[in-house]
């Protein structure tokens, strides 16, 4: 009987596709293996086996699979179940989850090969010069890649030419798979086997008496082989022998040495396993650890609420040690790649080579190797630390998931789909594995604390800083009054300048927080009021002085900073607002002796950029660090005594129902970077409204007050955590088409859900990348079925797509949007 296989394609299609299996492949094919399948006219995709069966599809004639790529499953059954939950809950397709979850190198891409035509002959007079060059090249090579043809013809666009040649029968076009992953090999050398005996070796050394450098290489190699059982790398041998590469090349040419290429893992641990240290817990940390363990006996999720610098990481490490001793794997999730830089060394000091790191700044090859190490449950992948994407790794025996700084909105994926929240997805993953979850934060999200209050999560509190260090003294600085009295220097109040001077005189460090990068968000003409706008988005262009250019932070459009106004021609351009670049410039004018660093998206683009800035500041290379919210998230700097927040009002006045909660969290977190050793730190918050209740709560550290106030407001207006929310966005390049489509969809939603629907409305930025945007919010009460609500919305979308003029409008779902 014929066998068929349902596969998941890495494209946004709602359904699985069925293919025919040739011969006896079905016996060896398992769920989670990769197969290459033809899709469309000529494209070949890497697909994932979902189910093998004997039921042919009724709607179409199934094609045969191209080839089987894997011998063992790349994705395990728990992963597949987890992916299905993500696709269902976050209203996306399984293919979108597949594409996001696996490293790109596993998605083998099809490549077009140009081959010589077998039948039709060509005559010189009917061939153009460019066609002749291609055909001539195929006389000497069996096949050409598209890139090869571009090089031969010295032009970028060659597909129309190749298509014409294909129609004439002169060439064939064939799709073939190629892998992006390249294993790493090291070049090593060994002594030729003919010199293994002591006599032959002595004869060789006597022969090399006239070549002392070559003799030194042989002696060094012999010494290495006597002490080490592994081959020596050519570069290492060159260094130890203190010779040039030419000397070793000469020995290889004489067949005295033999070169070998040895495949090696890119993920290696350089430290000494013999000097691992375990953290020593204080009495209150031990008490907290005991409460977590007691909580885990009854509940699967526990919230650890510990003030900044209370020593939560040491508690995590002790808990990890317990699960590792049981043979379990541990996943440690962090919101920012920057945090992994400091934490890796601390975890490696405790767990040595058992620690692996996984995040988007790693190369494709490195991510593939971490994936394979986790899948094989190898010793070097027992502890995985990484950003949100690491929860997709193929864990075989997961025992504990730690979500540090669980309140951070960086855990939410915004684009592309799946728009998942890593904290919530990690809890579901842990449930599938029967594992425990520890959420950690000094300022928990309202959702997590609500779950504590309703008995869904366990809870433990650490109210004291490690070592009895005092919490920083937080002070509000009224810059409205200072501006009126003209007592500001740039964007610095007298109080902040005096604090910086005092801190620098004591040889201590300063962090300044401004949550906007660039020099100034707006450039305005003082004559006519014109401000340059992005041609693709409804935002003004941000001025970056270091590059002397205006840049859009949404689509990346940039242009050179103009000298004269483009509207009226006057040279009266001025900047409004300020970003990290402008703060850095003002600091150099106010404190010319101070060494200043900057940490924002512009300065952290390279793979090791985070590490350079963080380690540089920690080692005292900078006196002052200016940064965006990157500097707020769990970083531990021992010599920071002053933290300055340049403008707290920009956070508070953001048009979002979570603005006050996020402001409290962000300000409290950045304040926690101060005074983490013996001396009490100082935090100065510059504001135009010092009477704001949220700022007062930050000063007093009143989390409960903030929680109860925000929960009361959210209950009144039916926002999370009291209700759930689905945001539906509509995108289209046509303004009128978008308005009509959004109005139709919004009316249909109101017919189904009544007053629970808000919108459609334009967001604050109503056009991005030449696409207009409208949004609808659907509020779902806790007593209403979320699954039924989603099904109702999907039925409305199906009717929406049946209307031809609306079919081109893109509909985007964001469940539990942040």
Order of alpha helices (4+ residues) and beta strands (2+ residues): beta-beta-beta-beta-beta-alpha-alpha-beta-alpha-beta-alpha-alpha-beta-beta-alpha-alpha-beta-alpha-alpha-beta-alpha-beta-alpha-beta-alpha-beta-alpha-beta-beta-alpha-beta-alpha-beta-beta-alpha-beta-beta-alpha-beta-beta-beta-beta-beta-beta-alpha-beta-alpha-beta-beta-alpha-alpha-beta-alpha-alpha-beta-alpha-beta-beta-beta-alpha-beta
